[in-house]
Amino acid sequence: MSGVHMNAMDVSWRHEKILHRLRGGERVSVGSLADLVGTSEMTVRRDLDVLEREGLLRRVRGAAVSMLTGEETPYAARARQRLEAKRRIGGAVAALLDDGETVVLDGGSTTVEVARRLGERRLTVLPLSLHSADELRGAEQVRLVLPGGDIRPGELAFVGPLTEHAFRVMRFDTMVLGSCGLSARNGVSAHDLAEGAVKKAAVEASARVIAAIDSSKFGRTAFGRVCAVGELDVLVTDADAPEDEVRRIREAGVEVRLV
């Protein structure tokens, strides 16, 4: 593994640890954060500068306070969480897609990892976020189709009537579905109702649904219901997924792949 890649992983790991430590809402000193991640205070200050620019925390004298509030964790924070698991999921999902397929690629940090593995594939892809569209814009063999609609700030996800209309006039071989929450009882759910409506329309317009969901989402139920677990064909998740939930999802007829 290259030194550059290892360094990027180290930075992502530190950012995830720092954000997790600040979750309680209290002020945490730079010295405590340096002890937590095992680096110098100067390195931690650079990390805090980056995270503050992205609106994830607020710097105070010699310390930091989290700016993460409400139900939904911002995309910039999620993109740093469970990176290795998301990369494994992304690779496994990409391997399930056949050249020539028409694919809906949901928004979210896990599905971006799928997009990063499709650059050399021969596919028609409709991404539901600008994050994934940006990953695929230079791919010569990918036919990139954008749905139109409004863009959610931060998430950069397509939402609204124009986006939903795309799924009334097009049909797809596969929907790669992300999720804010997944449980055997309550199914797949989303925090944002407008985004949930788009996900639901995409599921209904697709012959096959592959869910790309890391284990941290298991057992959670967000505000907007997308679909029941029985509407999934395949679930790709990481090996930390709770065994009882995996068993119940398999009993619903879903193929579950642990990576």
Solvent accessible surface area in square Angstrom, and as a share of the most:
residue,aa,sasa,rsa
1,M,159,0.71
2,S,68,0.44
3,G,59,0.57
4,V,125,0.72
5,H,67,0.30
6,M,85,0.38
7,N,90,0.46
8,A,48,0.37
9,M,46,0.21
10,D,68,0.35
11,V,45,0.26
12,S,22,0.14
13,W,122,0.43
14,R,29,0.11
15,H,4,0.02
16,E,50,0.22
17,K,81,0.34
18,I,0,0.00
19,L,3,0.01
20,H,140,0.62
21,R,96,0.35
22,L,0,0.00
23,R,108,0.39
24,G,66,0.64
25,G,45,0.43
26,E,82,0.37
27,R,144,0.53
28,V,4,0.02
29,S,49,0.32
30,V,3,0.02
31,G,24,0.23
32,S,53,0.35
33,L,0,0.00
34,A,7,0.05
35,D,122,0.63
36,L,74,0.37
37,V,10,0.06
38,G,67,0.64
39,T,44,0.25
40,S,65,0.42
41,E,74,0.33
42,M,129,0.58
43,T,23,0.13
44,V,0,0.00
45,R,103,0.38
46,R,133,0.49
47,D,6,0.03
48,L,0,0.00
49,D,57,0.29
50,V,44,0.25
51,L,0,0.00
52,E,68,0.30
53,R,179,0.65
54,E,77,0.35
55,G,47,0.45
56,L,1,0.01
57,L,3,0.02
58,R,116,0.42
59,R,66,0.24
60,V,34,0.19
61,R,218,0.80
62,G,42,0.41
63,A,1,0.01
64,A,0,0.00
65,V,26,0.15
66,S,15,0.10
67,M,96,0.43
68,L,20,0.10
69,T,115,0.67
70,G,74,0.71
71,E,147,0.66
72,E,43,0.19
73,T,25,0.14
74,P,52,0.32
75,Y,25,0.10
76,A,28,0.22
77,A,0,0.00
78,R,31,0.11
79,A,34,0.26
80,R,35,0.13
81,Q,48,0.22
82,R,70,0.25
83,L,27,0.14
84,E,74,0.33
85,A,7,0.05
86,K,5,0.02
87,R,52,0.19
88,R,111,0.41
89,I,0,0.00
90,G,0,0.00
91,G,28,0.27
92,A,25,0.19
93,V,0,0.00
94,A,6,0.05
95,A,82,0.64
96,L,27,0.14
97,L,3,0.02
98,D,96,0.50
99,D,74,0.38
100,G,48,0.46
101,E,20,0.09
102,T,41,0.24
103,V,0,0.00
104,V,0,0.00
105,L,0,0.00
106,D,2,0.01
107,G,5,0.04
108,G,17,0.16
109,S,10,0.07
110,T,11,0.06
111,T,1,0.00
112,V,3,0.02
113,E,5,0.02
114,V,0,0.00
115,A,1,0.00
116,R,126,0.46
117,R,85,0.31
118,L,0,0.00
119,G,27,0.26
120,E,150,0.67
121,R,52,0.19
122,R,131,0.48
123,L,5,0.03
124,T,28,0.16
125,V,0,0.00
126,L,0,0.00
127,P,0,0.00
128,L,4,0.02
129,S,0,0.00
130,L,63,0.31
131,H,44,0.20
132,S,0,0.00
133,A,9,0.07
134,D,78,0.41
135,E,68,0.30
136,L,2,0.01
137,R,180,0.66
138,G,66,0.64
139,A,17,0.13
140,E,170,0.76
141,Q,98,0.44
142,V,13,0.08
143,R,168,0.61
144,L,58,0.29
145,V,37,0.21
146,L,92,0.46
147,P,16,0.10
148,G,32,0.31
149,G,28,0.27
150,D,94,0.49
151,I,63,0.32
152,R,44,0.16
153,P,121,0.76
154,G,53,0.51
155,E,14,0.06
156,L,59,0.29
157,A,2,0.02
158,F,12,0.05
159,V,13,0.07
160,G,11,0.11
161,P,103,0.64
162,L,124,0.62
163,T,0,0.00
164,E,48,0.21
165,H,84,0.37
166,A,7,0.05
167,F,8,0.03
168,R,157,0.57
169,V,96,0.55
170,M,61,0.27
171,R,160,0.58
172,F,13,0.06
173,D,61,0.32
174,T,0,0.00
175,M,0,0.00
176,V,0,0.00
177,L,0,0.00
178,G,5,0.05
179,S,17,0.11
180,C,27,0.16
181,G,0,0.00
182,L,0,0.00
183,S,9,0.06
184,A,18,0.14
185,R,200,0.73
186,N,60,0.31
187,G,2,0.02
188,V,0,0.00
189,S,2,0.01
190,A,2,0.02
191,H,47,0.21
192,D,40,0.21
193,L,104,0.52
194,A,44,0.34
195,E,18,0.08
196,G,5,0.04
197,A,39,0.30
198,V,1,0.01
199,K,7,0.03
200,K,91,0.39
201,A,21,0.16
202,A,0,0.00
203,V,10,0.06
204,E,119,0.53
205,A,4,0.03
206,S,16,0.10
207,A,92,0.71
208,R,65,0.24
209,V,4,0.03
210,I,0,0.00
211,A,0,0.00
212,A,1,0.01
213,I,2,0.01
214,D,1,0.00
215,S,13,0.08
216,S,44,0.28
217,K,23,0.10
218,F,18,0.08
219,G,54,0.52
220,R,128,0.47
221,T,76,0.44
222,A,13,0.10
223,F,161,0.67
224,G,6,0.06
225,R,150,0.55
226,V,2,0.01
227,C,2,0.01
228,A,34,0.26
229,V,9,0.05
230,G,49,0.47
231,E,84,0.38
232,L,5,0.03
233,D,63,0.33
234,V,10,0.06
235,L,0,0.00
236,V,0,0.00
237,T,0,0.00
238,D,0,0.00
239,A,71,0.55
240,D,104,0.54
241,A,8,0.07
242,P,52,0.32
243,E,152,0.68
244,D,80,0.41
245,E,19,0.09
246,V,7,0.04
247,R,126,0.46
248,R,99,0.36
249,I,0,0.00
250,R,116,0.42
251,E,123,0.55
252,A,47,0.36
253,G,66,0.63
254,V,5,0.03
255,E,80,0.36
256,V,10,0.06
257,R,104,0.38
258,L,78,0.39
259,V,48,0.28
